[in-house]
Amino acid sequence: MRTLGGHPVSEGRFRHRGAELVYDDAGHGPLAVYAHGGFGSQANEERMGLFDWAPVLDAGRRLVRYDARAHGRSTGEPVATDYTYPSLADDLLALLDHLGATAPVDGIGASMGCGTLLHAALRAPERFSRLVLLIPPTAWATREAYARANRTAADTIERQGAQAWGAARTGRPRPAAVADVPELPPTPEERVVPSVLRGLALSDLHPPATIATLRHPTLILTWADDPGHPQATADTLAACLPDARLRVAHTRADVGTWGERIAEFLTRPPRPDMGASCR
């Protein structure tokens, strides 16, 4: 039997909007659901050793981590609109339905998963109790350059194949906090990768004033010096959300504390309502 942080892991799957979505289920207690970043998977993240989930499980949480549509073990078709944040949020909410989650759950999302979670929380705020936003992606002023690059990459893959795109990505400067993390190839099939790129190019976070309506206690964890996950996004989210804490990692050791920080955050009593100001 597979384990995560010493806890047995079971695999589940369900069908939604023409795809089979696969998830890992570990631990016992209040439910927390995790959405990973674009082009990755749960297995890839474990090979990278990026996030330590043992403290969350040891703190008495049931943790469900799923592979996004077309990523990892989940299936998906080459339809760009399937990979926009609103569509991915629909998958996340369908997972909560499948799990029979009647009480609010803790939501955790990284990069693309962060965008997914914020869209889901704004659509159905009553379904979430706390939010953990890991490496928030490009948004607002920085999103258009990202979108242009994605559209160009999609065209390159269709003309020359995913290997050419991968070669262009290799050797780019990486944030010091993750410079030693192995780079792995994208998990979606090559026929789907251009659609994922175009779907993310169509996506953005809601305006800050809209995000400020969320009342959930929120923990924001990001790392420095990453153009794909600029600290400016995290700073704006921290300023707008009414009960937000922000931590910026500068070293791999800093990132190594994230599991403990998430566990502590999910188990501490919420602070009194502070009111959103989007300052």
Wavefront OBJ file of the C-alpha trace (Angstrom):
o trace
v 0.000 0.000 0.000
v 1.227 3.489 -0.827
v 1.774 5.897 2.048
v 2.094 9.661 2.424
v 4.000 10.835 5.463
v 3.476 7.399 6.988
v -0.288 7.490 6.386
v -1.940 4.942 4.049
v -3.150 6.385 0.742
v -6.160 5.109 -1.176
v -6.955 6.049 -4.772
v -10.365 7.231 -5.915
v -11.799 8.337 -9.234
v -14.994 9.807 -10.631
v -16.290 11.102 -13.945
v -17.196 14.713 -14.586
v -17.835 16.554 -17.847
v -16.403 13.759 -19.981
v -13.204 13.212 -17.974
v -12.129 10.754 -15.305
v -10.562 12.610 -12.382
v -8.259 10.658 -10.071
v -7.387 11.556 -6.491
v -5.380 10.318 -3.502
v -7.082 10.148 -0.111
v -5.096 9.951 3.137
v -5.585 10.622 6.828
v -8.646 11.141 9.004
v -10.440 14.175 10.348
v -11.728 17.415 8.829
v -11.312 17.431 5.056
v -8.653 19.443 3.213
v -8.461 19.326 -0.602
v -5.327 20.190 -2.595
v -5.113 21.328 -6.254
v -1.653 21.219 -7.868
v 0.006 23.494 -10.418
v -0.193 23.407 -14.194
v 1.485 20.547 -16.110
v 2.279 18.659 -12.909
v 0.568 15.903 -10.929
v 0.564 14.486 -7.431
v 3.168 11.872 -8.421
v 5.399 14.521 -10.008
v 5.260 16.701 -6.904
v 6.216 13.725 -4.743
v 9.220 13.026 -6.994
v 10.219 16.686 -6.727
v 9.955 16.575 -2.936
v 8.437 20.023 -3.104
v 5.754 19.983 -0.381
v 5.744 18.004 2.872
v 2.202 16.914 3.676
v 3.074 14.798 6.728
v 2.478 17.648 9.241
v -1.025 18.231 7.809
v -1.916 14.552 8.178
v -0.279 14.323 11.611
v -2.378 17.320 12.697
v -5.536 15.257 12.217
v -6.628 16.246 8.736
v -7.966 14.107 5.927
v -6.090 15.256 2.822
v -7.427 14.648 -0.696
v -5.036 15.578 -3.511
v -6.304 15.231 -7.062
v -4.777 15.269 -10.529
v -6.308 18.096 -12.550
v -8.126 17.330 -15.779
v -5.691 15.806 -18.354
v -2.838 15.884 -15.804
v -1.225 12.823 -14.272
v -3.720 9.952 -14.040
v -6.758 12.095 -14.925
v -8.072 12.201 -18.477
v -8.956 15.186 -20.632
v -9.504 16.290 -24.197
v -7.793 18.979 -26.326
v -10.417 21.657 -25.648
v -8.926 24.958 -24.476
v -11.992 26.067 -22.518
v -11.715 22.928 -20.335
v -8.544 24.389 -18.795
v -9.648 27.880 -17.839
v -9.816 28.704 -14.145
v -13.645 28.673 -14.112
v -13.756 25.217 -15.740
v -11.109 23.851 -13.390
v -13.040 25.346 -10.455
v -16.089 23.416 -11.664
v -14.010 20.210 -11.450
v -12.953 21.080 -7.891
v -16.525 21.692 -6.756
v -17.590 18.439 -8.433
v -14.896 16.638 -6.426
v -16.388 18.035 -3.214
v -19.777 16.719 -4.334
v -18.269 13.312 -5.083
v -16.620 13.206 -1.656
v -19.958 14.026 -0.011
v -18.531 17.157 1.606
v -21.522 18.774 3.288
v -19.457 20.834 5.762
v -17.018 23.532 4.607
v -13.572 22.159 3.715
v -10.071 23.608 3.846
v -8.910 24.464 0.314
v -5.237 24.396 -0.722
v -4.036 25.310 -4.211
v -0.662 25.928 -5.876
v -0.165 28.109 -8.974
v -2.875 26.928 -11.400
v -4.486 25.232 -8.404
v -4.434 28.566 -6.566
v -6.376 30.166 -9.431
v -8.732 27.183 -9.431
v -9.347 27.500 -5.695
v -9.983 31.247 -5.737
v -12.518 30.880 -8.548
v -14.232 28.012 -6.705
v -14.312 29.941 -3.419
v -15.864 32.996 -5.066
v -18.486 30.859 -6.783
v -19.341 28.841 -3.658
v -17.826 30.531 -0.587
v -19.946 28.455 1.787
v -18.095 25.294 0.724
v -14.744 26.418 2.159
v -13.584 27.161 5.693
v -9.950 28.236 5.183
v -7.831 28.921 2.093
v -4.137 28.179 1.576
v -2.748 29.897 -1.527
v 0.648 28.553 -2.611
v 2.774 30.449 -5.160
v -0.084 32.559 -6.585
v 0.323 32.864 -10.364
v 0.671 35.855 -12.646
v -2.460 37.994 -12.497
v -3.890 41.312 -13.654
v -1.074 43.539 -15.007
v 1.378 40.652 -15.416
v -1.092 38.202 -16.945
v -1.110 39.417 -20.551
v 2.604 38.762 -21.105
v 2.112 35.277 -19.647
v -0.880 34.706 -21.928
v 1.084 35.776 -25.022
v 3.897 33.402 -24.100
v 1.404 30.562 -23.637
v -0.200 31.157 -27.019
v 3.227 31.220 -28.679
v 4.207 28.001 -26.877
v 0.998 26.304 -28.018
v 1.757 27.245 -31.630
v 5.340 25.979 -31.262
v 4.198 22.604 -29.948
v 1.725 22.163 -32.791
v 4.419 22.990 -35.375
v 7.501 21.382 -33.836
v 6.365 19.134 -30.987
v 6.546 19.377 -27.205
v 10.257 18.568 -27.199
v 11.041 21.914 -28.837
v 8.987 23.723 -26.200
v 10.710 21.782 -23.428
v 14.147 22.596 -24.840
v 13.305 26.301 -24.871
v 12.292 26.116 -21.198
v 15.432 24.283 -20.080
v 18.157 26.445 -18.643
v 15.983 29.384 -17.686
v 16.975 31.022 -14.368
v 15.075 29.532 -11.441
v 14.196 31.000 -8.042
v 16.813 30.237 -5.415
v 14.173 28.598 -3.219
v 13.609 25.815 -5.763
v 16.838 25.859 -7.794
v 17.673 22.286 -6.735
v 14.187 20.846 -7.388
v 14.269 18.496 -10.404
v 12.442 19.682 -13.517
v 10.074 17.049 -14.894
v 8.270 16.931 -18.240
v 4.610 18.003 -18.408
v 2.170 15.261 -17.475
v -0.635 16.014 -19.993
v -0.385 14.124 -23.276
v 1.289 16.123 -26.032
v -1.984 16.355 -27.966
v -3.547 18.156 -24.983
v -0.691 20.458 -23.924
v -1.506 23.243 -26.451
v -5.098 23.315 -25.192
v -3.946 23.550 -21.571
v -1.655 26.444 -22.515
v -4.439 28.248 -24.359
v -6.928 27.630 -21.562
v -4.565 29.153 -19.018
v -3.949 32.050 -21.420
v -7.696 32.734 -21.279
v -7.615 32.762 -17.469
v -6.993 35.382 -14.822
v -7.857 35.960 -11.188
v -10.937 38.007 -10.393
v -10.310 41.726 -9.757
v -8.859 42.446 -6.300
v -12.048 44.184 -5.159
v -14.022 41.024 -5.929
v -11.508 38.782 -4.165
v -11.777 41.093 -1.144
v -15.336 39.840 -0.607
v -13.996 36.469 0.568
v -14.208 36.252 4.365
v -12.146 33.082 4.807
v -8.972 33.018 6.916
v -6.210 32.731 4.321
v -2.562 31.698 4.383
v -0.442 32.819 1.404
v 2.934 31.157 0.860
v 5.137 32.147 -2.062
v 8.799 32.333 -2.990
v 10.851 35.251 -4.235
v 12.235 36.029 -7.694
v 9.871 33.954 -9.842
v 8.346 35.820 -12.832
v 5.768 33.067 -13.274
v 4.625 33.542 -9.680
v 5.440 37.186 -8.974
v 5.415 38.333 -5.383
v 3.238 41.243 -6.531
v 0.291 38.846 -6.897
v 0.769 37.494 -3.384
v 1.183 41.013 -1.970
v -2.070 42.181 -3.577
v -3.963 39.140 -2.342
v -2.620 39.670 1.178
v -3.671 43.327 1.083
v -7.181 42.625 -0.160
v -8.243 39.533 1.750
v -9.661 40.479 5.148
v -7.871 37.802 7.194
v -4.671 36.917 5.351
v -1.163 35.984 6.420
v 1.715 36.109 3.914
v 5.106 34.400 4.089
v 7.785 34.720 1.393
v 10.419 31.974 1.062
v 13.947 32.847 -0.038
v 15.607 29.438 0.455
v 14.769 25.775 0.015
v 14.797 25.487 3.811
v 12.049 28.135 3.952
v 9.897 26.081 1.579
v 10.591 23.043 3.744
v 8.664 24.697 6.604
v 5.489 25.095 4.568
v 3.938 21.803 5.661
v 4.254 22.776 9.311
v 2.959 26.286 8.596
v -0.077 24.892 6.769
v -0.798 22.418 9.576
v -0.550 25.151 12.225
v -2.789 27.452 10.198
v -5.474 24.836 9.606
v -5.700 23.952 13.295
v -5.529 27.389 14.935
v -8.722 29.236 15.883
v -9.676 31.896 13.310
v -8.887 35.513 14.099
v -11.735 37.983 14.645
v -13.242 39.431 11.441
v -10.998 42.284 10.329
v -12.980 43.478 7.296
v -11.606 43.771 3.775
v -10.050 47.041 2.718
v -8.085 46.191 -0.480
v -5.541 48.722 0.720
l 1 2 3 4 5 6 7 8 9 10 11 12 13 14 15 16 17 18 19 20 21 22 23 24 25 26 27 28 29 30 31 32 33 34 35 36 37 38 39 40 41 42 43 44 45 46 47 48 49 50 51 52 53 54 55 56 57 58 59 60 61 62 63 64 65 66 67 68 69 70 71 72 73 74 75 76 77 78 79 80 81 82 83 84 85 86 87 88 89 90 91 92 93 94 95 96 97 98 99 100 101 102 103 104 105 106 107 108 109 110 111 112 113 114 115 116 117 118 119 120 121 122 123 124 125 126 127 128 129 130 131 132 133 134 135 136 137 138 139 140 141 142 143 144 145 146 147 148 149 150 151 152 153 154 155 156 157 158 159 160 161 162 163 164 165 166 167 168 169 170 171 172 173 174 175 176 177 178 179 180 181 182 183 184 185 186 187 188 189 190 191 192 193 194 195 196 197 198 199 200 201 202 203 204 205 206 207 208 209 210 211 212 213 214 215 216 217 218 219 220 221 222 223 224 225 226 227 228 229 230 231 232 233 234 235 236 237 238 239 240 241 242 243 244 245 246 247 248 249 250 251 252 253 254 255 256 257 258 259 260 261 262 263 264 265 266 267 268 269 270 271 272 273 274 275 276 277 278 279
